[in-house]
Amino acid sequence: MGDRIHQYWMMKILVPVMLIAGICVIVSCDRGNVLEAELVDIDSLIYDDADSAAVVLAKMKPQMKDASEAVRNYYNLLMVKVDDKTKHTHSSDSLICAVAEYYEQQEDRHLLPEAYYYVGRVNSCVHNGE
């Protein structure tokens, strides 16, 4: 009888805990996907209206603190890209070099050529004073 009571209470406690844990995992994964989707939209916007894209990226900055490494690096790539498109002077290449290094280490390297392009653009500005 005591075993049945123990099993009953374990199921009463274990099932809700497992459901809550599962929901948390799904929500956190979904949040990363939402942020990445927003960044893809901003990436497209940069070509049409870089100033507006810069404003949106600036508003997203607080969310990057808790974002995945992939999302943070994509965000940083877009920050460099929008700075380049809005003709802001780059004072350092450290951010884009870190982004390029990140993409060099990834299995999916589809953004690596773009990162290399901006390494060149930023280095050109930093070393030529443009």
N, C-alpha and C positions, 0 to 999 in steps of 0.2 A: 504494500500500500504506500509506504514512504517513497519508494522508487517512482511510482506513478505520479505522485504529487510533485516530486522533484522534476520529472520530465515535463509535466504540465507547466510548471512555473518557468522552466528553462525555455520552453517554447513561447510562453507569453512574453518573456524578456528578449530572447534571442531573435525571434522573427522581426519584431519592430526595430531592433538595433541594426540588423542586417538590411532591412528596407531603408532605413535612414542613411546608412553607409552607402548603399547602392545609389540612392538619390543624390547624395553629395558628390559621388564620383561622376555621375551623369551630368550634373549641373556644372561642375568644374570643367569637364571636357567640353561641354556645350559653350561655356563662356569663352574658352580659348578659340573655338571655331567662330564665334560671333565676332570677336576682336579681329581675327585674321580676315574674315569676310569684309569687315569695315576697312581694314587696311588695303585690301585688294581694290575696293571702290575708290579709296583715296588715291591709290597709285594711278588709276585711270584719270582721276580729276586733275592730277598734277599737270598733265599735258594741256588741258583746256583752261584751267584756272589755278595756277600754282599758289597765288595769294590766298585763295579760299582753302585750298588743301593745307597750307601752312597753319591757318587758324584752326582747322579741324584737328590736325595733328597736335597742336599745342593743347587743345582741350582734352585730348586723350592721354597726355603725359602721365597724370596721376594713376591711370589704370595700368600703366606699364610696370609699376612697382611689383604687382602680383601676377603679371603675365608670364607665360612660359618663355623659355630662352629663345625659341623659334620666333615667337611673336615679337619679343623685344628686339631681336636682330632685324626683323623685317621693318619694324617701326624705325629703328635707327637708320637703316638703308633709305627709307622714305624721307627721313629728316634731312639727310645729306642731299638727296635728290631734289627735294623742294628748295633747300637753300641754294643749290646750284641753279635751278630754274628761275628763282627769284633774284638771282644775281647777288646774293649775300656773300661777303668775303669769308672764305674759310681761313681760320687762324691756326688750325691744327689738323693733322691727318689721323689722329689717334682713334677717333670714332669709326671712320670708314675702314681703317686697317683692322680693327677688332671685328667688324662685320665681315670683312673678306676672310679673315682667319676662321671665323665661325663657319662660313659656308664651305671653306676648304675641307673642313673636318666632317661635313655632312654627307650622307649617302645621296640625298637629293640635292644636286648642285645646280638646279635651274637658275638660281639667282646669282651664282658665282660670277658669270661674265659681267653682269650689271654692276656687281660690287667692284670688280677689277676696273671697269670703266670709270667709276667714281673715285677709286683710288688714284687713277691717273689725273682726273679732273682736279681733285683736291690738291694733289701734289703739285700740279702745275700752278695753281693759285698760291699755295703756300710758299713755293720756292721762287716764284716770279713776282710775288707781291701784288698779284691781281685780285 
